[in-house]
Each structure stands twice: as structure tokens, then as C-alpha cells.
């Protein structure tokens, strides 16, 4: 216990947050500006960026019956938005989603869904959500930011010259009855990988179609088949990165060592690992991942089925929000605040507005580290809150 406390105190000292070094947009290649430029610009003035994003979202909400019901066209500021639109969650959305499935997408959405996706259900029952074209475009563009920013920051573009290891979930799992027609859907990570046009230019190993061909199961045996497929296809290839659900990446590394007697570091020279979908990646997973993959940069991405909300900006163990794509609010112990308004050490329940979901309670807890740095430290559960309060009691703020 003493050793654990000493380690936490050491981490606390080395992670004091310096002033964020804002990027120079002028130095960004024109081809990359549409992906990274709006994010960089939003960091100079988060309040202005959030206001602009809100008005863009309200234009979309005006096209749905739900948006009309809540007076989207008449809203002129964030305070009016908070007054007119209630905070919603998945359960309160279910009646609206039923209408969307029945063919009346305008009951809740500003445009028809391109497909449906499901969550992993890691914290409870799996959610099934629509994905519109605007949502997919946002997923792909914001999802590319971590890679592009890393390459620009390090001036290392080798990550784009090799293969990216694909360890995603299958994208064909269930069948949904959509307006009398049967439509296959699957896990969001696999679906986004299959539909992402970026992976037509960057080699993904294995292809998502090959993963789907192995079946939809997620038992230990099913994952071993996927891991073996990935191992065989990537063997003797130039693998420069892996991107995906963090525990799955770790499980793959352990499988390779157990089955083939080698660690991934013995087989591939990765430039970076882009890790998603769980909390405390830098503190809980990164040290273990490096035991298998070597001293590789672990870049954290705050992603979910509902969006790509933030990514790591530099070596500090935090994420920085995509203020230009989503509106972020936080329910704190002292009331409702905008995410960018939180002072260092303030924390609360995160509310996200996206092109599909107005004021959506995603169920995550977030804490500010100051200067556009944040940490998503867990799901809104009693145990998470107790743990958080204990850390704050002993160390002043969450580690």
C-alpha cells in the first residue's frame, strides 16, 4: 500500500500541467487542414468555438420534429439552449428511436440513418443507435486527428507508410427490422472501420471484411480466431501502428506471446498506438502495453459509439476536446457549467451535443486539469465516485 501511495505522489508531481503550446495553423499542409485545422483554431478560443458549434447544431436540430418541439430555431444562446432542451439519455431516447426504425427518421434525426451500430455493452446492456451520414463524416474526420496531430507534432509520417493493425469487433452481428426491411448491423468499432474511406488509403490488417467472415461471436475462442488471423496477415509486414479498443489490443499481445512465444515488439516496430474506449488508459494500460510492444507512444483517444470527442494533445496524460464538432457541458456539484469553464480540479457528469444527439448524458465523469486538458476517469457509478473522492482526499485531485 505504501509503495502504491509513493508511486501516486510521484505521478502527481510529474504531471503538473504547464501552459498548452498552441499549434501554428499556418504550418499545416493544405491537404491536412480540413481535418486538423478546425480543432487547432478552436483551442485558441474554446468559448467562441462552442458558440459557433452550437449554432451549427441548432440548424440541424431545426430539421427534426424533436428540434422543432424544443424551439431550436428560436434559440440565440447557450443558456436558452439549456432551458429549452432537456438532458436525455439512452432510455429516454428509445421511443424516438422506435419511430426512426419505423421509417419516421425526422421524429428525432435531421437526416436519415445510413446504418445502425451497437455498443460493446461493457458497462451494461448494449445500446443500438442510428448513424447518419453527418455522424459518420464526423467520426472519420475527428478519428483521424490523433494520427495527423501525432505525425505533425513528431514530424514523423512513417505511421502512414505501413500497415495499421485492425483488432476491431465484427460489424455484422444482428439483424434489425427497419421499416419492414431486414438490415444487418454490428459493433460500432468494426462498422466505422469498414466504412471509413481513410482505410482505403492506409492499409488495414486484417481488412474488416475478413474479420466479419469469421463470425459474430465474442467468446474467448472467437477472439483467438481473430487474433490468429491478424497475426498471420501481419507477420513479416511493416506494421507501424495499431488503433482500437485498448483491452483488445492488450489481449492480442498476450495471445501472440502465449501462442507463438514472441512479443509484438519482436515482430513489428510500431511508431504509435492509438488507444480508445476505456478510461485511465495512460495510468492503467500504457505501462503494460509497453511491456509487449516496446517503448511506443500510447496516444489516448476519448471515443464512443456516439462520437470521437477528444484526443491526446501531447505527452501529458490528458485529452483535449473537439470543441469545433461537439458541445460539451458538465453537471457539477455546484451546478451546470460548460466544459471549457471548469477550473483545474473541478469535475462532474459529461453532457454532449452532437449532430444526432442534443444534450446527451453519455454516462462518463470528467475532471479538468486546466488549460484545455481533461481526464475522463470513469462511468457514473457509486464505486467510481467513492474512488474519486478518496483520491482527492489524499492527493488533492484525481491521478
Secondary structure, DSSP 8 states (H G I E B T S, - for coil): -HHHHHHHHHHHHHT---------GGGS-HHHHHHHHHHHHHHH-HHHHHHHHHHHHHHHHTTSHHHHHTTGGG--SHHHHHHHS--B-HHHHHHHHHHHHTT-GGGT-SS-EEEEEE---TTSS--EEEEEHHHHHHHHHHHHHHHHHHHHHHT--GGGTSEEEE----S--EEEEETTEEEEEEEHHHHHHHH-GGGGTSEEES-HHHHHHT-S--SHHHHHHHHHHHHHHHTTS-EEEEEEEHHHHHHHHHHHHHHHS--HHHH---SEEEEESSS-IIIIIHHHHHHHH-S-EEEEEEEETTEEEEE--SSSS-BEE-TTT-EEEEEETTEEEEGGG--TT-EEEEEEE-SS-SSEEEEEEEEEEETTEEEEEEES-HHHHHHHHHHHHHHSS--
